[in-house]
Amino acid sequence: MKITTNYSRLDHLFMQIYLFPRSKTVWLLTISLWASLIYLALSGQGLFSDEICVFCILFSIFVISVLAAIATSLFLIAIAVLGFSISILANSLIPGMFGEHEFELKDDGLFETTDVNETLTKWKGLRSVGRYKKYIIVRAGIGFYPLPRKHFDSQEQYDEFGEQLYTHWKAHK
């Protein structure tokens, strides 16, 4: 099966925005930052003394949690924007990253053709095949191949290509 995509900078940005909240690392970082901020706020002197009412402690925990959520969100958004910008800039310098890509599923691997090169990645060389609602992400070596759903002629073609790709990869893993 063969598919042709025209991968642009905007596709790259949208893919990152789509995948960012689905990252386990983002969730682990968020939870650990919240826990750290709450612990630091509650470990201050006087919060657990007998003179402070229970309502004050609970209200303090609530306020600290809200502030931690806002701070964490702003911090992660800033990091994401910086990372997205650097990624788009860095990938713009790589010939063949953006533009037309042709992917073909062959018996020995995934064959990619661009205006710059032709690459056969053997099935054993693929680290994973992720199928999402809007993207198929094929991780190979240190890089990946993004396949946006919008570049397929139909949802059926997208599902069929994703299923065949996943089946080939699993069979040769």
PyMOL commands that place a pseudoatom at each C-alpha (Angstrom):
pseudoatom trace, name=CA, resn=MET, resi=1, chain=A, elem=C, hetatm=0, pos=[0.000, 0.000, 0.000]
pseudoatom trace, name=CA, resn=LYS, resi=2, chain=A, elem=C, hetatm=0, pos=[1.270, 3.466, -0.897]
pseudoatom trace, name=CA, resn=ILE, resi=3, chain=A, elem=C, hetatm=0, pos=[0.389, 6.912, 0.481]
pseudoatom trace, name=CA, resn=THR, resi=4, chain=A, elem=C, hetatm=0, pos=[1.625, 10.405, -0.446]
pseudoatom trace, name=CA, resn=THR, resi=5, chain=A, elem=C, hetatm=0, pos=[1.706, 13.216, 2.114]
pseudoatom trace, name=CA, resn=ASN, resi=6, chain=A, elem=C, hetatm=0, pos=[2.736, 16.855, 1.886]
pseudoatom trace, name=CA, resn=TYR, resi=7, chain=A, elem=C, hetatm=0, pos=[4.098, 17.565, 5.355]
pseudoatom trace, name=CA, resn=SER, resi=8, chain=A, elem=C, hetatm=0, pos=[4.347, 21.288, 6.210]
pseudoatom trace, name=CA, resn=ARG, resi=9, chain=A, elem=C, hetatm=0, pos=[5.577, 23.395, 9.129]
pseudoatom trace, name=CA, resn=LEU, resi=10, chain=A, elem=C, hetatm=0, pos=[1.961, 23.941, 10.123]
pseudoatom trace, name=CA, resn=ASP, resi=11, chain=A, elem=C, hetatm=0, pos=[1.358, 20.166, 10.134]
pseudoatom trace, name=CA, resn=HIS, resi=12, chain=A, elem=C, hetatm=0, pos=[4.408, 19.809, 12.370]
pseudoatom trace, name=CA, resn=LEU, resi=13, chain=A, elem=C, hetatm=0, pos=[3.116, 22.463, 14.793]
pseudoatom trace, name=CA, resn=PHE, resi=14, chain=A, elem=C, hetatm=0, pos=[-0.391, 20.963, 14.911]
pseudoatom trace, name=CA, resn=MET, resi=15, chain=A, elem=C, hetatm=0, pos=[1.047, 17.487, 15.495]
pseudoatom trace, name=CA, resn=GLN, resi=16, chain=A, elem=C, hetatm=0, pos=[3.064, 18.740, 18.454]
pseudoatom trace, name=CA, resn=ILE, resi=17, chain=A, elem=C, hetatm=0, pos=[0.075, 20.572, 19.917]
pseudoatom trace, name=CA, resn=TYR, resi=18, chain=A, elem=C, hetatm=0, pos=[-2.050, 17.428, 19.443]
pseudoatom trace, name=CA, resn=LEU, resi=19, chain=A, elem=C, hetatm=0, pos=[0.483, 15.082, 21.048]
pseudoatom trace, name=CA, resn=PHE, resi=20, chain=A, elem=C, hetatm=0, pos=[1.679, 17.385, 23.869]
pseudoatom trace, name=CA, resn=PRO, resi=21, chain=A, elem=C, hetatm=0, pos=[-1.217, 16.784, 26.306]
pseudoatom trace, name=CA, resn=ARG, resi=22, chain=A, elem=C, hetatm=0, pos=[-1.104, 13.044, 25.528]
pseudoatom trace, name=CA, resn=SER, resi=23, chain=A, elem=C, hetatm=0, pos=[2.486, 12.716, 26.734]
pseudoatom trace, name=CA, resn=LYS, resi=24, chain=A, elem=C, hetatm=0, pos=[3.004, 10.730, 29.938]
pseudoatom trace, name=CA, resn=THR, resi=25, chain=A, elem=C, hetatm=0, pos=[6.040, 12.869, 30.723]
pseudoatom trace, name=CA, resn=VAL, resi=26, chain=A, elem=C, hetatm=0, pos=[3.935, 16.042, 30.762]
pseudoatom trace, name=CA, resn=TRP, resi=27, chain=A, elem=C, hetatm=0, pos=[1.477, 14.485, 33.211]
pseudoatom trace, name=CA, resn=LEU, resi=28, chain=A, elem=C, hetatm=0, pos=[4.239, 13.146, 35.471]
pseudoatom trace, name=CA, resn=LEU, resi=29, chain=A, elem=C, hetatm=0, pos=[5.963, 16.536, 35.479]
pseudoatom trace, name=CA, resn=THR, resi=30, chain=A, elem=C, hetatm=0, pos=[2.694, 18.313, 36.268]
pseudoatom trace, name=CA, resn=ILE, resi=31, chain=A, elem=C, hetatm=0, pos=[1.834, 15.993, 39.154]
pseudoatom trace, name=CA, resn=SER, resi=32, chain=A, elem=C, hetatm=0, pos=[5.339, 16.173, 40.612]
pseudoatom trace, name=CA, resn=LEU, resi=33, chain=A, elem=C, hetatm=0, pos=[5.383, 19.984, 40.386]
pseudoatom trace, name=CA, resn=TRP, resi=34, chain=A, elem=C, hetatm=0, pos=[2.006, 20.200, 42.115]
pseudoatom trace, name=CA, resn=ALA, resi=35, chain=A, elem=C, hetatm=0, pos=[3.093, 17.827, 44.854]
pseudoatom trace, name=CA, resn=SER, resi=36, chain=A, elem=C, hetatm=0, pos=[6.331, 19.753, 45.368]
pseudoatom trace, name=CA, resn=LEU, resi=37, chain=A, elem=C, hetatm=0, pos=[4.611, 23.128, 45.575]
pseudoatom trace, name=CA, resn=ILE, resi=38, chain=A, elem=C, hetatm=0, pos=[1.962, 21.865, 47.992]
pseudoatom trace, name=CA, resn=TYR, resi=39, chain=A, elem=C, hetatm=0, pos=[4.595, 20.198, 50.165]
pseudoatom trace, name=CA, resn=LEU, resi=40, chain=A, elem=C, hetatm=0, pos=[6.717, 23.355, 50.243]
pseudoatom trace, name=CA, resn=ALA, resi=41, chain=A, elem=C, hetatm=0, pos=[3.714, 25.484, 51.125]
pseudoatom trace, name=CA, resn=LEU, resi=42, chain=A, elem=C, hetatm=0, pos=[2.525, 23.180, 53.895]
pseudoatom trace, name=CA, resn=SER, resi=43, chain=A, elem=C, hetatm=0, pos=[5.954, 22.559, 55.383]
pseudoatom trace, name=CA, resn=GLY, resi=44, chain=A, elem=C, hetatm=0, pos=[6.280, 26.216, 56.407]
pseudoatom trace, name=CA, resn=GLN, resi=45, chain=A, elem=C, hetatm=0, pos=[6.329, 27.017, 60.111]
pseudoatom trace, name=CA, resn=GLY, resi=46, chain=A, elem=C, hetatm=0, pos=[3.017, 27.638, 61.782]
pseudoatom trace, name=CA, resn=LEU, resi=47, chain=A, elem=C, hetatm=0, pos=[0.692, 25.883, 59.360]
pseudoatom trace, name=CA, resn=PHE, resi=48, chain=A, elem=C, hetatm=0, pos=[0.257, 22.864, 61.585]
pseudoatom trace, name=CA, resn=SER, resi=49, chain=A, elem=C, hetatm=0, pos=[0.282, 24.609, 64.941]
pseudoatom trace, name=CA, resn=ASP, resi=50, chain=A, elem=C, hetatm=0, pos=[-2.699, 24.345, 67.282]
pseudoatom trace, name=CA, resn=GLU, resi=51, chain=A, elem=C, hetatm=0, pos=[-3.463, 28.036, 66.945]
pseudoatom trace, name=CA, resn=ILE, resi=52, chain=A, elem=C, hetatm=0, pos=[-4.569, 27.837, 63.313]
pseudoatom trace, name=CA, resn=CYS, resi=53, chain=A, elem=C, hetatm=0, pos=[-8.086, 26.655, 62.566]
pseudoatom trace, name=CA, resn=VAL, resi=54, chain=A, elem=C, hetatm=0, pos=[-8.853, 23.704, 60.328]
pseudoatom trace, name=CA, resn=PHE, resi=55, chain=A, elem=C, hetatm=0, pos=[-10.704, 25.960, 57.877]
pseudoatom trace, name=CA, resn=CYS, resi=56, chain=A, elem=C, hetatm=0, pos=[-7.583, 28.113, 57.501]
pseudoatom trace, name=CA, resn=ILE, resi=57, chain=A, elem=C, hetatm=0, pos=[-5.488, 25.047, 56.710]
pseudoatom trace, name=CA, resn=LEU, resi=58, chain=A, elem=C, hetatm=0, pos=[-8.003, 23.713, 54.181]
pseudoatom trace, name=CA, resn=PHE, resi=59, chain=A, elem=C, hetatm=0, pos=[-8.410, 27.130, 52.581]
pseudoatom trace, name=CA, resn=SER, resi=60, chain=A, elem=C, hetatm=0, pos=[-4.622, 27.489, 52.379]
pseudoatom trace, name=CA, resn=ILE, resi=61, chain=A, elem=C, hetatm=0, pos=[-4.350, 24.087, 50.710]
pseudoatom trace, name=CA, resn=PHE, resi=62, chain=A, elem=C, hetatm=0, pos=[-7.042, 25.091, 48.207]
pseudoatom trace, name=CA, resn=VAL, resi=63, chain=A, elem=C, hetatm=0, pos=[-5.381, 28.418, 47.379]
pseudoatom trace, name=CA, resn=ILE, resi=64, chain=A, elem=C, hetatm=0, pos=[-1.967, 26.789, 47.071]
pseudoatom trace, name=CA, resn=SER, resi=65, chain=A, elem=C, hetatm=0, pos=[-3.394, 24.090, 44.802]
pseudoatom trace, name=CA, resn=VAL, resi=66, chain=A, elem=C, hetatm=0, pos=[-5.000, 26.663, 42.517]
pseudoatom trace, name=CA, resn=LEU, resi=67, chain=A, elem=C, hetatm=0, pos=[-1.804, 28.733, 42.392]
pseudoatom trace, name=CA, resn=ALA, resi=68, chain=A, elem=C, hetatm=0, pos=[0.238, 25.598, 41.746]
pseudoatom trace, name=CA, resn=ALA, resi=69, chain=A, elem=C, hetatm=0, pos=[-2.093, 24.628, 38.902]
pseudoatom trace, name=CA, resn=ILE, resi=70, chain=A, elem=C, hetatm=0, pos=[-1.820, 28.074, 37.327]
pseudoatom trace, name=CA, resn=ALA, resi=71, chain=A, elem=C, hetatm=0, pos=[1.957, 28.205, 37.764]
pseudoatom trace, name=CA, resn=THR, resi=72, chain=A, elem=C, hetatm=0, pos=[2.398, 24.695, 36.384]
pseudoatom trace, name=CA, resn=SER, resi=73, chain=A, elem=C, hetatm=0, pos=[0.180, 25.434, 33.399]
pseudoatom trace, name=CA, resn=LEU, resi=74, chain=A, elem=C, hetatm=0, pos=[2.027, 28.650, 32.571]
pseudoatom trace, name=CA, resn=PHE, resi=75, chain=A, elem=C, hetatm=0, pos=[5.397, 26.949, 33.002]
pseudoatom trace, name=CA, resn=LEU, resi=76, chain=A, elem=C, hetatm=0, pos=[4.454, 24.031, 30.754]
pseudoatom trace, name=CA, resn=ILE, resi=77, chain=A, elem=C, hetatm=0, pos=[2.922, 26.308, 28.116]
pseudoatom trace, name=CA, resn=ALA, resi=78, chain=A, elem=C, hetatm=0, pos=[6.105, 28.412, 28.048]
pseudoatom trace, name=CA, resn=ILE, resi=79, chain=A, elem=C, hetatm=0, pos=[8.263, 25.302, 27.685]
pseudoatom trace, name=CA, resn=ALA, resi=80, chain=A, elem=C, hetatm=0, pos=[5.952, 23.925, 24.994]
pseudoatom trace, name=CA, resn=VAL, resi=81, chain=A, elem=C, hetatm=0, pos=[6.004, 27.138, 22.943]
pseudoatom trace, name=CA, resn=LEU, resi=82, chain=A, elem=C, hetatm=0, pos=[9.784, 27.303, 23.198]
pseudoatom trace, name=CA, resn=GLY, resi=83, chain=A, elem=C, hetatm=0, pos=[10.117, 23.633, 22.263]
pseudoatom trace, name=CA, resn=PHE, resi=84, chain=A, elem=C, hetatm=0, pos=[7.683, 23.920, 19.345]
pseudoatom trace, name=CA, resn=SER, resi=85, chain=A, elem=C, hetatm=0, pos=[9.553, 26.950, 17.993]
pseudoatom trace, name=CA, resn=ILE, resi=86, chain=A, elem=C, hetatm=0, pos=[12.949, 25.291, 18.289]
pseudoatom trace, name=CA, resn=SER, resi=87, chain=A, elem=C, hetatm=0, pos=[11.614, 22.105, 16.703]
pseudoatom trace, name=CA, resn=ILE, resi=88, chain=A, elem=C, hetatm=0, pos=[10.146, 23.894, 13.697]
pseudoatom trace, name=CA, resn=LEU, resi=89, chain=A, elem=C, hetatm=0, pos=[13.308, 25.977, 13.239]
pseudoatom trace, name=CA, resn=ALA, resi=90, chain=A, elem=C, hetatm=0, pos=[15.605, 22.961, 13.567]
pseudoatom trace, name=CA, resn=ASN, resi=91, chain=A, elem=C, hetatm=0, pos=[13.517, 20.827, 11.219]
pseudoatom trace, name=CA, resn=SER, resi=92, chain=A, elem=C, hetatm=0, pos=[13.410, 23.626, 8.647]
pseudoatom trace, name=CA, resn=LEU, resi=93, chain=A, elem=C, hetatm=0, pos=[17.169, 23.239, 8.298]
pseudoatom trace, name=CA, resn=ILE, resi=94, chain=A, elem=C, hetatm=0, pos=[16.933, 19.512, 7.499]
pseudoatom trace, name=CA, resn=PRO, resi=95, chain=A, elem=C, hetatm=0, pos=[16.488, 18.910, 3.760]
pseudoatom trace, name=CA, resn=GLY, resi=96, chain=A, elem=C, hetatm=0, pos=[13.580, 16.600, 3.012]
pseudoatom trace, name=CA, resn=MET, resi=97, chain=A, elem=C, hetatm=0, pos=[11.852, 17.044, 6.374]
pseudoatom trace, name=CA, resn=PHE, resi=98, chain=A, elem=C, hetatm=0, pos=[9.016, 19.184, 5.015]
pseudoatom trace, name=CA, resn=GLY, resi=99, chain=A, elem=C, hetatm=0, pos=[7.368, 18.738, 1.646]
pseudoatom trace, name=CA, resn=GLU, resi=100, chain=A, elem=C, hetatm=0, pos=[6.114, 15.739, -0.259]
pseudoatom trace, name=CA, resn=HIS, resi=101, chain=A, elem=C, hetatm=0, pos=[6.720, 12.283, 1.216]
pseudoatom trace, name=CA, resn=GLU, resi=102, chain=A, elem=C, hetatm=0, pos=[5.676, 9.002, -0.314]
pseudoatom trace, name=CA, resn=PHE, resi=103, chain=A, elem=C, hetatm=0, pos=[5.355, 6.024, 2.030]
pseudoatom trace, name=CA, resn=GLU, resi=104, chain=A, elem=C, hetatm=0, pos=[5.024, 2.469, 0.815]
pseudoatom trace, name=CA, resn=LEU, resi=105, chain=A, elem=C, hetatm=0, pos=[4.546, -0.678, 2.865]
pseudoatom trace, name=CA, resn=LYS, resi=106, chain=A, elem=C, hetatm=0, pos=[6.813, -3.399, 1.510]
pseudoatom trace, name=CA, resn=ASP, resi=107, chain=A, elem=C, hetatm=0, pos=[7.526, -6.920, 2.711]
pseudoatom trace, name=CA, resn=ASP, resi=108, chain=A, elem=C, hetatm=0, pos=[10.952, -5.935, 4.045]
pseudoatom trace, name=CA, resn=GLY, resi=109, chain=A, elem=C, hetatm=0, pos=[10.028, -2.583, 5.614]
pseudoatom trace, name=CA, resn=LEU, resi=110, chain=A, elem=C, hetatm=0, pos=[8.616, 0.927, 5.320]
pseudoatom trace, name=CA, resn=PHE, resi=111, chain=A, elem=C, hetatm=0, pos=[9.900, 2.687, 2.200]
pseudoatom trace, name=CA, resn=GLU, resi=112, chain=A, elem=C, hetatm=0, pos=[9.940, 6.511, 2.215]
pseudoatom trace, name=CA, resn=THR, resi=113, chain=A, elem=C, hetatm=0, pos=[10.660, 8.677, -0.811]
pseudoatom trace, name=CA, resn=THR, resi=114, chain=A, elem=C, hetatm=0, pos=[11.228, 12.447, -0.658]
pseudoatom trace, name=CA, resn=ASP, resi=115, chain=A, elem=C, hetatm=0, pos=[12.723, 14.914, -3.109]
pseudoatom trace, name=CA, resn=VAL, resi=116, chain=A, elem=C, hetatm=0, pos=[16.051, 14.482, -1.285]
pseudoatom trace, name=CA, resn=ASN, resi=117, chain=A, elem=C, hetatm=0, pos=[16.325, 10.766, -0.507]
pseudoatom trace, name=CA, resn=GLU, resi=118, chain=A, elem=C, hetatm=0, pos=[14.851, 7.297, -0.522]
pseudoatom trace, name=CA, resn=THR, resi=119, chain=A, elem=C, hetatm=0, pos=[14.889, 5.327, 2.717]
pseudoatom trace, name=CA, resn=LEU, resi=120, chain=A, elem=C, hetatm=0, pos=[13.961, 1.769, 3.535]
pseudoatom trace, name=CA, resn=THR, resi=121, chain=A, elem=C, hetatm=0, pos=[13.475, 1.247, 7.251]
pseudoatom trace, name=CA, resn=LYS, resi=122, chain=A, elem=C, hetatm=0, pos=[13.271, -2.458, 7.977]
pseudoatom trace, name=CA, resn=TRP, resi=123, chain=A, elem=C, hetatm=0, pos=[10.430, -3.590, 10.218]
pseudoatom trace, name=CA, resn=LYS, resi=124, chain=A, elem=C, hetatm=0, pos=[12.869, -4.521, 12.988]
pseudoatom trace, name=CA, resn=GLY, resi=125, chain=A, elem=C, hetatm=0, pos=[14.261, -0.962, 12.842]
pseudoatom trace, name=CA, resn=LEU, resi=126, chain=A, elem=C, hetatm=0, pos=[10.940, 0.571, 13.857]
pseudoatom trace, name=CA, resn=ARG, resi=127, chain=A, elem=C, hetatm=0, pos=[10.656, 1.247, 17.586]
pseudoatom trace, name=CA, resn=SER, resi=128, chain=A, elem=C, hetatm=0, pos=[6.902, 1.742, 17.648]
pseudoatom trace, name=CA, resn=VAL, resi=129, chain=A, elem=C, hetatm=0, pos=[3.817, 2.518, 15.612]
pseudoatom trace, name=CA, resn=GLY, resi=130, chain=A, elem=C, hetatm=0, pos=[1.387, 4.869, 17.347]
pseudoatom trace, name=CA, resn=ARG, resi=131, chain=A, elem=C, hetatm=0, pos=[-2.100, 5.218, 15.928]
pseudoatom trace, name=CA, resn=TYR, resi=132, chain=A, elem=C, hetatm=0, pos=[-3.987, 8.268, 17.123]
pseudoatom trace, name=CA, resn=LYS, resi=133, chain=A, elem=C, hetatm=0, pos=[-7.239, 9.840, 16.023]
pseudoatom trace, name=CA, resn=LYS, resi=134, chain=A, elem=C, hetatm=0, pos=[-5.511, 12.397, 13.777]
pseudoatom trace, name=CA, resn=TYR, resi=135, chain=A, elem=C, hetatm=0, pos=[-2.008, 10.979, 13.259]
pseudoatom trace, name=CA, resn=ILE, resi=136, chain=A, elem=C, hetatm=0, pos=[-0.020, 7.832, 12.727]
pseudoatom trace, name=CA, resn=ILE, resi=137, chain=A, elem=C, hetatm=0, pos=[3.414, 8.228, 14.311]
pseudoatom trace, name=CA, resn=VAL, resi=138, chain=A, elem=C, hetatm=0, pos=[6.110, 5.753, 13.295]
pseudoatom trace, name=CA, resn=ARG, resi=139, chain=A, elem=C, hetatm=0, pos=[9.185, 5.916, 15.541]
pseudoatom trace, name=CA, resn=ALA, resi=140, chain=A, elem=C, hetatm=0, pos=[12.375, 4.725, 13.878]
pseudoatom trace, name=CA, resn=GLY, resi=141, chain=A, elem=C, hetatm=0, pos=[15.835, 5.086, 15.408]
pseudoatom trace, name=CA, resn=ILE, resi=142, chain=A, elem=C, hetatm=0, pos=[16.093, 8.594, 16.846]
pseudoatom trace, name=CA, resn=GLY, resi=143, chain=A, elem=C, hetatm=0, pos=[13.494, 10.052, 14.491]
pseudoatom trace, name=CA, resn=PHE, resi=144, chain=A, elem=C, hetatm=0, pos=[9.894, 9.520, 13.535]
pseudoatom trace, name=CA, resn=TYR, resi=145, chain=A, elem=C, hetatm=0, pos=[7.565, 9.619, 10.550]
pseudoatom trace, name=CA, resn=PRO, resi=146, chain=A, elem=C, hetatm=0, pos=[4.353, 11.604, 11.099]
pseudoatom trace, name=CA, resn=LEU, resi=147, chain=A, elem=C, hetatm=0, pos=[1.405, 10.682, 8.895]
pseudoatom trace, name=CA, resn=PRO, resi=148, chain=A, elem=C, hetatm=0, pos=[-1.465, 13.189, 9.335]
pseudoatom trace, name=CA, resn=ARG, resi=149, chain=A, elem=C, hetatm=0, pos=[-4.940, 11.800, 8.701]
pseudoatom trace, name=CA, resn=LYS, resi=150, chain=A, elem=C, hetatm=0, pos=[-5.839, 14.790, 6.528]
pseudoatom trace, name=CA, resn=HIS, resi=151, chain=A, elem=C, hetatm=0, pos=[-3.395, 13.599, 3.840]
pseudoatom trace, name=CA, resn=PHE, resi=152, chain=A, elem=C, hetatm=0, pos=[-5.358, 10.387, 3.305]
pseudoatom trace, name=CA, resn=ASP, resi=153, chain=A, elem=C, hetatm=0, pos=[-8.229, 10.267, 0.811]
pseudoatom trace, name=CA, resn=SER, resi=154, chain=A, elem=C, hetatm=0, pos=[-10.666, 8.829, 3.356]
pseudoatom trace, name=CA, resn=GLN, resi=155, chain=A, elem=C, hetatm=0, pos=[-10.987, 7.597, 6.920]
pseudoatom trace, name=CA, resn=GLU, resi=156, chain=A, elem=C, hetatm=0, pos=[-11.106, 4.039, 5.571]
pseudoatom trace, name=CA, resn=GLN, resi=157, chain=A, elem=C, hetatm=0, pos=[-7.768, 4.508, 3.777]
pseudoatom trace, name=CA, resn=TYR, resi=158, chain=A, elem=C, hetatm=0, pos=[-6.264, 5.977, 6.959]
pseudoatom trace, name=CA, resn=ASP, resi=159, chain=A, elem=C, hetatm=0, pos=[-7.521, 3.048, 9.047]
pseudoatom trace, name=CA, resn=GLU, resi=160, chain=A, elem=C, hetatm=0, pos=[-6.404, 0.462, 6.478]
pseudoatom trace, name=CA, resn=PHE, resi=161, chain=A, elem=C, hetatm=0, pos=[-2.900, 1.933, 6.146]
pseudoatom trace, name=CA, resn=GLY, resi=162, chain=A, elem=C, hetatm=0, pos=[-2.556, 2.188, 9.934]
pseudoatom trace, name=CA, resn=GLU, resi=163, chain=A, elem=C, hetatm=0, pos=[-3.745, -1.388, 10.428]
pseudoatom trace, name=CA, resn=GLN, resi=164, chain=A, elem=C, hetatm=0, pos=[-1.431, -2.813, 7.753]
pseudoatom trace, name=CA, resn=LEU, resi=165, chain=A, elem=C, hetatm=0, pos=[1.517, -0.813, 9.094]
pseudoatom trace, name=CA, resn=TYR, resi=166, chain=A, elem=C, hetatm=0, pos=[0.859, -1.971, 12.650]
pseudoatom trace, name=CA, resn=THR, resi=167, chain=A, elem=C, hetatm=0, pos=[0.346, -5.595, 11.568]
pseudoatom trace, name=CA, resn=HIS, resi=168, chain=A, elem=C, hetatm=0, pos=[3.612, -5.679, 9.563]
pseudoatom trace, name=CA, resn=TRP, resi=169, chain=A, elem=C, hetatm=0, pos=[5.521, -4.086, 12.438]
pseudoatom trace, name=CA, resn=LYS, resi=170, chain=A, elem=C, hetatm=0, pos=[4.093, -6.480, 15.047]
pseudoatom trace, name=CA, resn=ALA, resi=171, chain=A, elem=C, hetatm=0, pos=[4.774, -9.516, 12.851]
pseudoatom trace, name=CA, resn=HIS, resi=172, chain=A, elem=C, hetatm=0, pos=[8.462, -8.629, 12.398]
pseudoatom trace, name=CA, resn=LYS, resi=173, chain=A, elem=C, hetatm=0, pos=[9.165, -7.137, 15.831]
for i in range(1, 173): cmd.bond("trace and resi %d" % i, "trace and resi %d" % (i + 1))
show_as sticks, trace
zoom trace
